[in-house]
C-alpha cells in the first residue's frame, strides 16, 4: 500500500508511521507542518527507510496538498494532523479552527479531486481515514460508555473543532461518495508523548522533584489507550472498516487522574528510588474551565466486527511508558527545554482575579 499520514511527526501519528513502515512494510509519505508538537526525532526509526519519505507542509495549503497526492498517488490517506491540546485551545482557539476545520476541509477537497480521477478499481480500494477523539461526545456521568451513535456534545474549543471536522468528513462521504471512515479514540499514552500532557508531564516533573499539578480534586476519569494499540487499530480500520462508518477505539482502562499520577509515582519510586516518596509532590491546582468529568469508550464494534484487541492494559502500558522516558532522555530533553511544564489554559480574567 501507498499511504499518506498527515500529522505523522506527532505523538499518535509517529506511532502509526512506525507501525505502517516497520510492521506493515507499506510505502508512507508523512506530511507534517512541524509545529511545537511535531518532532522529527519521533521518526528516527524510519527516517532512513527507503519506504518512508517526509514532506513538511501545512494541510491548509491546498496547492501543496493536491501536488502531494498527485505525486505520491496514495491508496489511503490517514488524517491525524490536528491541534490537540484542550488547554491550548482555551486561550488560543484560532489555531484549532484553522487547522482542525479549515485544514480538514482542504484535505478532503484535495482527496476528492484525486479520487475522482482514479480508475474504478483504485477508487474502490481508496480510503480516507479521519482520526478523531472521544471528546466530541462531551462528558459522561458515573455510568455508561460512549458508542458510535452517541450524540455529539463538545464542550471545549478543541472538541468543538474536532466535532466540526468529523461532520465535514462524514458529509464528504454522503454528498460526494468519497470513501471516508471515521475513528474516535480515548486518551492515548506511551512513548514520544509531548511533555505538556498529563502522563509525560508527571513523569518528567517527578524525575526532577518538581510539583505534580493535578486539576481540581483529581476525580476526573479518562479511558487510557496505549498508543501502539491505537496505531494497530487505525491500520485495521483503514484496511477493513466500512466507508461512511465510525469506529470507536478505547482501552477499557478507566482511571481517575489522581490515580494515574499516583501509579507513576509508585513506579518511579521503585525504579529510581528517592528518600521522600514522590506522591508528596502532588499539588491540587485550580480546575480547567469546562473540565469534562468522565470519558469512556465502548470499543465493542471494533473488537467484534474488525477483530481488534488491545495488547496492553494500564498496568503494563504505564510501566512501559515510564521505562521509555527513563531510557530516552535524548528525545524529551530538547522538548522539555522548550516547554518547561508551565500551566496552560488559564483565562486572563481568572489569572487576574
Residue pairs with C-beta under 8 A, 6 or more apart in sequence:
1 24
1 26
1 27
1 75
1 76
2 26
2 27
2 29
2 72
2 73
2 74
2 75
2 76
3 20
3 26
3 27
3 28
3 29
3 74
3 75
3 76
3 77
3 78
3 238
4 28
4 29
4 31
4 68
4 69
4 72
4 74
4 76
4 77
4 78
5 13
5 16
5 17
5 20
5 28
5 29
5 30
5 31
5 78
5 80
6 13
6 31
6 32
6 59
6 77
6 78
6 79
6 80
6 81
6 107
7 13
7 31
7 32
7 38
7 79
7 80
7 81
7 82
8 14
8 16
8 17
8 28
8 30
8 31
8 32
8 43
8 54
8 80
9 30
9 32
9 34
9 38
9 39
9 40
9 42
9 43
9 54
10 32
10 37
10 38
10 39
10 42
10 80
10 81
10 84
10 194
11 37
11 42
11 188
11 190
11 192
11 193
11 194
11 227
12 80
12 131
12 185
12 188
12 227
12 230
12 231
13 30
13 32
13 80
13 81
14 39
14 42
14 43
14 192
15 190
15 191
15 192
15 227
15 228
15 230
15 231
16 78
16 80
16 230
16 231
16 234
16 235
17 28
17 30
17 43
17 46
17 52
18 43
18 45
18 46
18 231
19 228
19 231
19 232
19 235
20 26
20 28
20 235
21 28
21 46
21 49
21 51
21 52
22 45
22 46
22 49
24 235
25 51
26 51
27 51
27 52
28 46
28 51
28 52
28 53
29 53
29 54
29 55
29 68
29 72
29 74
30 43
30 52
30 53
30 54
30 55
31 55
31 57
31 59
31 68
31 81
32 38
32 54
32 55
32 56
32 57
32 81
33 56
33 57
33 58
33 59
33 81
34 40
34 56
35 83
36 194
36 338
36 339
37 84
37 85
37 194
39 192
39 194
39 331
39 335
40 47
40 54
41 330
41 331
41 334
42 192
42 331
43 52
43 54
46 52
47 54
55 64
55 68
57 64
57 65
57 68
58 64
58 103
59 65
59 79
59 81
59 99
59 103
59 104
59 106
59 107
60 98
60 99
60 102
60 103
60 106
61 106
62 106
62 109
62 110
65 106
65 107
65 110
66 110
66 113
66 114
68 110
69 77
69 110
69 111
69 113
69 114
70 114
74 126
75 122
75 125
75 126
75 127
76 126
76 127
76 128
76 129
76 238
77 107
77 111
77 127
77 128
77 129
78 129
78 131
78 234
78 238
79 104
79 107
79 128
79 129
79 130
79 131
79 169
80 131
81 99
81 103
81 107
82 99
82 100
82 103
82 162
82 165
83 89
83 95
83 96
83 99
83 100
83 158
83 161
84 133
84 158
85 158
85 196
85 197
85 344
86 135
86 156
86 158
86 159
86 288
86 345
87 196
87 288
87 344
87 345
88 95
88 96
88 158
88 344
88 345
89 96
89 156
89 157
89 158
89 161
89 345
90 156
90 157
90 288
90 289
90 290
90 344
90 345
90 346
90 347
91 344
91 345
91 346
91 347
91 348
93 157
93 161
96 157
96 158
96 161
97 157
97 161
100 158
100 161
100 162
100 164
100 165
101 161
101 164
101 165
101 168
104 130
104 165
104 168
104 169
105 168
108 128
108 168
108 169
108 172
108 178
108 180
111 128
111 172
111 178
112 172
112 176
112 178
115 123
115 126
115 128
115 178
115 179
118 126
123 179
126 179
127 179
127 180
127 181
127 238
127 239
127 241
127 243
128 169
128 172
128 178
128 179
128 180
128 181
129 180
129 181
129 182
129 183
129 234
129 237
129 238
129 241
130 165
130 166
130 169
130 180
130 181
130 182
130 183
131 183
131 185
131 234
132 162
132 165
132 166
132 182
132 183
132 184
132 185
133 159
133 162
133 184
133 185
134 146
134 184
134 185
134 186
134 187
134 223
134 248
134 250
134 295
134 297
135 154
135 155
135 156
135 158
135 159
135 162
135 292
135 295
136 152
136 154
136 159
136 162
136 163
136 166
136 184
137 146
137 150
137 151
137 152
137 153
137 154
137 184
137 295
138 152
138 153
138 154
138 155
138 159
138 292
139 153
139 155
139 292
139 293
139 294
139 295
140 146
140 293
140 294
140 295
140 296
141 293
141 294
142 294
144 296
145 250
145 296
145 297
145 298
146 184
146 248
146 250
146 295
146 296
146 297
146 298
147 248
147 298
147 300
147 301
148 184
148 245
148 246
148 247
148 248
148 301
152 163
152 166
152 167
154 160
154 162
154 163
155 290
155 292
156 290
156 292
166 182
166 184
169 180
169 182
170 180
170 182
170 244
170 246
172 178
172 180
173 179
173 180
173 243
173 244
174 244
179 243
179 244
180 243
180 244
181 237
181 238
181 241
181 242
181 243
181 244
181 245
181 246
181 247
182 245
182 246
182 247
183 233
183 234
183 237
183 241
183 246
183 247
183 248
183 249
184 246
184 247
184 248
184 249
184 297
185 225
185 230
185 233
185 248
185 249
185 250
185 297
186 222
186 223
186 224
186 225
186 249
186 250
186 251
186 295
186 296
186 297
187 222
187 223
187 224
187 225
187 295
188 224
188 225
188 226
188 227
188 230
189 197
189 199
189 224
189 225
189 226
189 227
189 317
189 318
189 321
190 226
190 227
190 228
190 317
190 320
190 321
190 324
191 227
191 320
191 321
191 324
191 325
191 328
192 227
192 331
193 199
193 200
193 227
193 321
194 200
194 335
194 339
195 201
195 204
195 332
195 335
195 336
195 339
195 341
196 339
196 341
196 344
198 257
198 260
198 261
199 260
199 264
199 318
199 321
200 325
200 332
201 213
201 341
202 212
202 260
202 261
202 264
202 265
203 264
203 268
203 321
203 322
203 325
204 325
204 332
204 336
204 341
205 211
205 212
205 213
205 281
205 341
206 212
206 264
206 265
206 268
206 278
206 281
207 268
207 272
207 325
207 326
209 274
209 281
210 281
210 341
211 281
211 282
211 283
212 261
212 265
212 278
212 281
212 282
212 283
213 283
213 284
213 285
213 343
214 257
214 258
214 261
214 282
214 283
214 284
214 285
215 257
215 284
215 285
215 286
215 287
215 288
215 291
216 284
216 286
216 287
216 288
216 291
217 258
217 284
218 256
218 257
218 258
218 259
218 261
218 284
219 256
219 257
219 258
219 293
220 256
220 257
220 291
220 292
220 293
220 294
221 254
221 255
221 256
221 257
221 293
221 294
221 295
221 296
222 254
222 255
222 257
222 260
222 294
222 295
223 250
223 251
223 252
223 253
223 254
223 295
223 296
223 297
224 251
224 253
224 254
224 255
224 260
224 314
224 317
224 318
225 249
225 250
225 251
225 253
225 297
225 310
226 251
226 310
226 311
226 312
226 317
226 320
226 321
228 311
228 312
229 251
229 310
229 311
229 312
230 249
232 308
232 311
233 247
233 249
233 302
233 308
234 249
236 302
236 306
236 307
236 308
237 247
237 249
237 302
237 306
240 306
241 247
241 306
247 301
247 302
247 306
248 297
248 298
248 299
248 301
248 302
249 297
249 299
249 302
249 308
250 296
250 297
250 298
250 299
251 297
251 299
251 310
251 312
251 313
251 314
251 317
252 297
252 299
252 310
253 313
253 314
253 317
254 294
254 296
255 263
255 314
258 282
260 318
261 282
262 279
262 282
263 314
263 318
264 318
264 322
265 277
265 278
265 279
265 281
265 282
266 279
267 318
267 319
267 322
268 278
268 322
269 277
269 278
271 322
271 323
271 326
272 326
285 343
286 346
286 350
288 345
289 345
289 347
289 350
299 308
299 310
302 308
303 309
312 320
325 332
